[in-house]
Amino acid sequence: MARGQRAIHYHAFAAAPLVIMASILDFNSKKLKLLVEFTYHSILNPQDIEKRTGVKQEAVKDHNLAWLNVYLRREPNSEMSSFLNSKGALFYTKLGGELAIQNPLEKIKNSLPK
């Protein structure tokens, strides 16, 4: 939250590698789910995080949300899927390119806890 106008960016930036690692290690975490949901809802409704930071938030660039593809393979969510599909193909080189394509190391058979 201390990142001011970029607080949402930093939440998305932090969630990305955690989601990737969780998918590879087959790790389930309620805290990760909370981080993803908070970040997603903050992107849609930045007013909540703006109240906490006291600063208007910069919009998050679409490619910074590519990690949601990986998360949604483990935790299907129609609302998040629709949102992500509306963005088109999201290519993010820092995370390996096209994350809509499943990484062979990903474990998707188990779902994150509710």
BELKA-V628042 format. One record per residue. PHI is phi as a letter, one per 40 degrees, with the letter a starting at -180 (none if undefined). PSI is psi as a letter, one per 20 degrees, with the letter a starting at -180 (* if undefined). NEAR is the number of other C-alpha atoms within 10 Angstrom. Layout:
phi | psi | near
PHI | PSI | NEAR
PHI | PSI | NEAR
This chain:
phi | psi | near
none | h | 14
c | i | 9
c | j | 13
f | c | 18
c | i | 18
b | j | 17
d | g | 24
c | g | 25
d | g | 22
c | h | 17
c | g | 19
c | g | 23
c | h | 15
c | h | 14
c | h | 21
d | f | 21
c | h | 14
c | g | 17
c | g | 25
c | g | 21
c | g | 14
c | h | 19
c | h | 24
c | g | 16
c | i | 12
f | l | 18
b | p | 15
b | p | 16
a | p | 15
c | h | 11
c | h | 10
c | g | 18
d | g | 18
c | g | 12
c | g | 18
c | g | 22
c | g | 13
c | g | 17
c | g | 24
d | g | 19
c | h | 16
c | h | 20
c | g | 21
c | h | 12
b | m | 11
c | i | 18
d | h | 16
c | g | 14
c | h | 22
c | h | 18
c | g | 10
c | h | 12
c | h | 17
g | j | 13
b | p | 15
c | p | 15
c | q | 20
c | q | 14
c | q | 13
c | p | 15
c | q | 8
d | g | 14
c | h | 16
c | i | 17
b | j | 23
d | h | 23
c | h | 25
c | h | 24
d | g | 23
c | g | 23
d | g | 25
c | i | 18
c | h | 19
c | h | 20
b | n | 18
d | p | 13
a | o | 11
c | h | 10
c | g | 9
c | h | 17
c | g | 14
c | g | 10
c | g | 13
c | g | 18
c | h | 12
c | i | 9
c | i | 12
g | a | 10
c | p | 14
b | o | 20
b | p | 18
b | o | 16
c | h | 11
c | h | 9
b | j | 14
h | j | 9
h | c | 13
c | o | 17
c | i | 20
c | i | 16
c | p | 9
c | p | 13
c | p | 14
c | i | 7
c | i | 12
c | q | 17
b | o | 18
b | i | 17
c | h | 11
c | q | 13
c | q | 18
c | q | 19
c | q | 11
c | * | 8
